[in-house]
């Protein structure tokens, strides 16, 4: 028997080898009691148990092989074990303490064997001192090696976390769209942070209203992402589905407290992080790990909060933009005609498309306005800028155009007055130091208030930048094209204020740009507008539009015009179909870069069988023959029911023209086309017009009790559905529209006579 120290160490290790399992159990029992952090979940338990077995086997095997001055070699898997502990967030102090405790249990077991193997106290003392020195060096070696591997992994993890946070700033919030922004968050986190990510927003946030008490926990699933589709458990809630969370659930606690909540089970680790921006909780992001259900440590929590904070700002911007854009779009839609009434003078079809991306809703508009004499006014305009203010300005200009159209101004004069309106609006806006006093102001350090005219996010604390297409404060500009089609003459008078040229498709199918004088944009002032007349026979097609249609694909206006002419020249089943075809051909597949207004017009004409003109002698005896001629014509048109009212109206208008006007005096009777199928459209009507060369305008007034005159126009107003006066270059025309159903309910102004 070897009586040396080496021999005694070998004999002690050899004696313990058969009881290695007991020794492993002792080490495990000690570590479970002293370092419970290593046993918090099944994966950590498995890793720690494997490492204990490797160390016990390595130490006993090394001692049996012979004493090395450096001591036994650490097991090869110890470095990997340290890295895995670092990845799971176990503090390095816990790992080092576990090494010391485990080595202490092994050393105690070896020292306990020595008295059983020899009765030489000196030899036992010498071997004990050597084992203590070897144990210290062994713990130091594995500690240095583990700490180095642990720190390298921590540094790598730190770099990864920083890169993930930076990547979140780049990838989340690339567009002001709620669904896209939340999906970007889910996709980013599912790549390397969690196996399943879901994003739920409060339904009140999505819809943009203050939640009621019953809606406190009503959530809408807006996005979800998985590491490997098909491998993760399918969420019970689908995207865009409403659901609620019960009181006390992790989601409810996160919503109420505004703090993250962690949960760990045998096969699932969950982290719920609230999405909070500007002091308001918008919803929650839920991160789950099931492939490797490592618990979310404190560093994971910090990382998730940083990502969620950046994403919450982007989501908040997207929500605010979406709600503001919806408000602007609602305003825009409400200010545009809901549907264009069928016209006797033309068949029309129209479209409005708001811009996508950062531009948002703009100030493009169209209108179709019935005028006297069976004519129709066609309007297309474009206000500079985007957003609610542009839409509101559009509404004011559209109202102004309708008001000016009601007094039957020629196109060039109407644009001149509209130019003055824009100049006054600009002056009012420039003079107002706070054009929107009710608009909330951002707090110090926060981003500017987000309106629909603002663009993508510039950073976590910055709102989106201003829209380069928006007009400066106090500067209102617009373009407009105003046209009046006369179905009796078959001609159209047009004038434009800085607007793009219209396109006409002739009866032979050829399409060409209609050349108009280049009037200045509205708001410049001091420059004239010029109107031209164009023949628009029945069977032709007139297209009015804004520049967003021509710049839809690649911004090339000439290419857009060429494509428009090509599309319009194709036969179409209807004007509605033609509108859809034009938009599909000229605009991108997603939303256009600028808003678009399109108005297609197929003009109609009224033949000689629907228009009758009489030149009257400027003397009172001409009134009776005029009444008789009107009665005969109405009989020919099968409108005898209107004869009595028409005779009274014609008698009054002709008498006024002879008494107060200047020759020549002309009477015209027009039978407009009745839109719709026979029996299915509105009641038929007839237009009575009396023209003279005088400039005196008749006025409706209240006749006093003993006045002998002054009741003629009052009678006209009560008998006619509409009446009015329009001016020409020389003279005027007083007109009245009579319908089979009678006037729409004028008050009885003679009740107190």
Phi, psi and omega in degrees: 000132182287122181262013179275169178297320179297318180295322180292321177296317179300316183294325179292316179294321180294325180289329181277338185304315179296339180256029182298322180297320177296320180296319177299320179296319179297316179297317181298317180299319180295314183291324177299324182281323188264327181231072182295345180300335182278000185233025188282338178214165185302323182292317176297320178300315180296315180299314182294318179298316178297320181292323177298313180299319179296319180292316180299312180296320181295318181292312180296318179295321179294321179290325178291330182284342180127148183286122174259138179306331181274348182091179180298151177282137175297152179296148182300330183278002184292323179295316179296323178297318179297318180295320181292323175296322178296319179295330182269003175082015178287128181298148182294329179296325178295317180296316181293321179295322178297320177298315182294317181295317180295318180293327177295319178296317179297317181295318178299321180293320178294315181296327180292337180279336188298313180298336180282341185260341180205151177252016180270106182298325181295319180293319178299318181294319180295316180294322180298317179296320180294319179295322177298317179295316179297320180296318179297314180296322181296314180295321178297318182295311181292330178294312179298316181295317181291318180297319179298312179295320179299315182291321177299318179292321178295318178297318179296318179295322179296316177298320179295318179297317179297318179293325179292321177295316178296320179295325177297322177295331181272324189263336182260124180094030179285345179216152180275063182224127186297310183297317182292319181296313180292326177292325176297320176297314181297317181294319180297311183291330182283347181286320188214000185247325182213162179273330180220131180230130174234146178236122179241130176249148174302134182299328178294327177291316181296319183273348174076040177222165179285126185290145171278169183301323182289343183260014187301319182246024178275115186245156174237124177288114185254342180196154171205150179217146180231150178293315180225099181306133181096338180267340181268153175299134183290127179298146181286339180255130180272161178297138182072010179266140176278143176204165180236156178245134182289157176301138178087350178288160179305320180294317180297319179295320178295321180292320184285314185274338186072017181240153180289156180230132179246143175218139179224130176234187184298325185232011182206132173243132186231139175228121180250120183241126178289145175263108186236132177217136179053039176077008182239133176277120183268331183168205182221151169248131184244122181250130182232143173237124180232332178293313177230084191290053175291138182294153176280116181275184182297323179290322174299321180297315179297317179299313180298322179293321179295315179297316181295324180295315177296316180295323182297321177297316179295319179294319179298316177299317180296319179296313181296319178296316181298317181291318179294321179293320178296322177296314179296320180293320177298317177298315180299313180297321181291332180274343175273155177297129181298319174206143180276124180295148179296136185249146174288330187273343185194154169262132185231153171217142187218157177216147168227129177236122176289157180286154173261186176066217186278345185290309180077192183294138181244201184248025177287144178208163174221162177200151175231116189240118176290137180241172178292164179070024180065014180276169179219139176261136181241126187230136168222132182218168183212117176270138179295137176099182182220165174102189185299319182295320177295319179295320179294318177298320177302316180298321179293319180290322178297319177297319179297318179297317179296320179296316179292326179292330181295335178264014170057049175282144173298157184305317182292320178291322178299316179294327177297314178293323179294326176299318177296322178298314180296321178297318179294319178297320178296319180295319178296318180293322180289329182280343182272114181294334179226090185295345180221075185296339181275356184280130182294144180260142181290148176288161180299130180091349179264168180286162178294156180299137186265120173249174182291347180270004183263155189261199187292164183294138177262343181179175184294334182248008182243140172283176179290156181284166183289152178287123181296341180271356182281147179284147176298159180301132179083356181249106181250126178226155181200160171238157183203145171234125183238127182227146176234119179259128179253109183287342178286314180275343183070028182232158181231130177258127186229148172212150182227150177241085178070011186269159178293151183290143176282169178239138179239138175251117183283171184295335179278002177094355179278141181247140180209156175283132180276115185283124179233152176301142185278082177292152181287157174299155179292140178107350179278316177077150174082355181248144186277160172245149184229135179255148175230159178249142180227142176285126176232079180291162178298135184105346176274175183219132178244130180244120174247142188198170174257168186293341178299332179290320183282334182262014189296318186275296186228012179082001180271107184294319181297317177295323178295319178296317179298317179294322179295315179299320180295317182291317182293333181286345179284144176294145180225147182295328181202170176293324178299316177297320179298321177300312180298320180296318180298314182295319180294325184280327188258343185252154177296165183295327176270198184292145183293160180287333178226154181291157189227132170239133182225132179226114177257133186230126172250102186292152175241159177235154177250119182283181182297336180287351181243001181225128177230134183234136175234130171270123187253148173289135181283056181217150183305326180297347181283349185291315183297313176300327179295318178298317181295320180296320179295318180298318179296318182293322178293327176295318177298328180271006180062042179234044181300332181296339181265358188297314184299309181296321181295320180296319178296315181295313181297320179301315180293315183292319179293319179300316179297319180296320180288321185281320188246347183263197180229147178291156004279154178249132184227139177246130179231135178243127183236133174252098181293159172288141178267115181297153177088175180285156178303131180081352183246352182257189179290170180296150179290157183220163175223143182251127176251125181230134176236122183244147172211173185270002181276162180256000181289129183258128178287145180233137175283128180219166179267117179282138177285169190302318186258010176289139178274342180228190177094005181252001184294309180292332175297321177294317178300316182297328181278334181271331186266148173290321176213154173205163181177187181228137172232147183258149174242182178302323178227111176095195185211168175225127174256129187230158176213140179251123180248135181238161180295332181274356179084181181293155184282023174101055175289147178292153180279095184284352181260009186296328183260014181281000000 
